[in-house]
Amino acid sequence: MRDQILQSKWTRPVLLVLATSPFVIASYAFWAGSRVQTAIAGEAKPALAFETYLVDTGRVKETTRVVSARFRFKNLSDQTVTIKELVPSCGCLKPRLEKKVYLPNEVGEFRLKMETAGESPGQKEYFVDFKYEDTKERSTRLTFKLELPIRRLVVKPKALVVYQFTPGRTVHPITVSDYRAGKEFEITSVESTLKYAKVELKELEVSDGLRQQKLDVIVENVVPPGKHNGLVVIKTNDSDFPELYVPLIVQGPDPQTAQKQEPTAPKAN
């Protein structure tokens, strides 16, 4: 039987194909794999590199009035970078950037600054979305962590927004509470940096070791259209907290509403 198979006229060609097929397949794979592939351009890397993406100050001392963090960066690209916006997770961070355009290899930095008196105690984690443009719109998230000690001096609200759309007098309270025992804390003066608002200091209240002093922010009559930014400045007799600040925003009516509210001149007879 075996001899008959070997003597068949189809046997030798079939055996030859089977014997050489691994070589043919391997040769094809080798030459096909060695073909030059068309290069695909990768996406351009972000232009800015930051020295650190997280600042952790740890536990803050009780006498610390202001906590700050600094983020430094460098333009590593051959493109000019334009900073579009810094978006904080909390208005208390007050990001500050001095310039917005950075040339190749130029170094820059921005700072965060937070008044501790306006914040509750405990572990805190904030962030800022740093938005800029190189060859495209980009955003980098930077994180700021800290731990505030138990309540000692608290200002509420930590920021005051007043919507003054119609004529009239509106009053908005601010309370400064001192939880520290043995301190004779008092407010010595208050003022507003915004001409559309004034501040009046109220009486000091003492109860079970808690000293509270209230003040009223008063906005009179009509405010011009648009948003007006200012500060309530609170000066004290405390060497640890000689000055406290409350951001103040007064929002006036839109231009059309303001125009309707303007008194019209009497017509001549």
TORDREN-362193 format. One record per residue (C-alpha): x, y, z. Coordinates in steps of 0.5 Angstrom, whole numbers, plus 500, padded with zeros to 3 digits. Example, Ala and Ser with C-alpha at 12.3 -4.5 7.8 and 13.67 -1.06 7.14 Angstrom:
BEGIN
525491516/527498514/
This chain:
BEGIN
500500500/506505502/509503496/503505491/502511495/510513493/509511486/503515485/504521480/501526485/505524491/512528489/509535487/504534494/510533498/515538495/509543496/508541503/516541505/517548502/511552504/514553511/520557508/515560503/511563509/517565513/520569507/513572505/513575513/520577513/519581507/512584508/514586515/520589513/516594508/517602510/511604514/508611513/509615519/504617523/505624527/504624534/499629538/504635540/505635547/503640552/507646552/507648559/511643565/509645572/515644577/509641582/502639581/500639588/502643594/501640601/502645607/500640612/497643619/496650619/498654625/493657629/496664629/497664621/492669618/494667611/496661607/499661600/501656595/506658589/506654582/512655578/512653570/516653564/514653557/518647554/515648547/517653541/510656541/508662544/503660550/497665552/494664559/486664558/483663565/485660572/478657575/479656582/474651586/473656591/473663591/477664597/483662593/484668590/489666584/494671582/498671575/502677573/502676566/499672561/503671555/510666555/515665550/519659549/523657555/520662559/519661566/512664570/509662576/502664580/500664587/494662591/492666597/487664602/484668609/484662614/479666618/473665613/474657613/472652617/477647621/479640618/482637612/482641606/483640598/482645593/484645586/485650580/484649573/490652569/487654562/492656556/493655549/499653545/497650539/490648542/486649548/489646554/487645561/492643567/489641574/493644580/491641587/492645594/492641600/492644608/489642614/486648618/486647626/480648630/476654630/479660633/477666629/471666624/468671619/461669616/460670610/467669608/465673601/459677600/455678594/449684594/444684588/442691588/437691582/432696584/432703588/432702596/436701602/439694603/443691609/447685609/450683616/457680617/459676624/466675627/466670632/472669637/472662640/479663643/479663651/482669654/483673648/480680649/478681642/475687639/474690632/477697632/474700625/471697619/471700612/468699605/473700599/467700594/464707594/457704593/457701600/458703607/460699613/457700620/460697626/455694631/455692639/460686641/456680644/460676649/456669652/460663655/467665652/464666645/466673643/462676637/461682633/457684628/457689622/452691617/454692610/449698607/448699600/444705598/439707593/441705585/447702583/450703576/449697572/454692572/459688577/463692582/468689586/471691593/473689600/470690607/476691611/476690618/481692623/482689630/486690636/489682635/496682634/495675630/489678626/490685625/486686619/481681616/478682609/471680606/471680599/465684597/461684590/455689588/451687582/447693579/442692574/442691567/443697562/436697560/433696567/437702569/435706563/428705565/429707573/432714571/427719572/425723566/425731566/418734566/416737559/415744558/408747558/
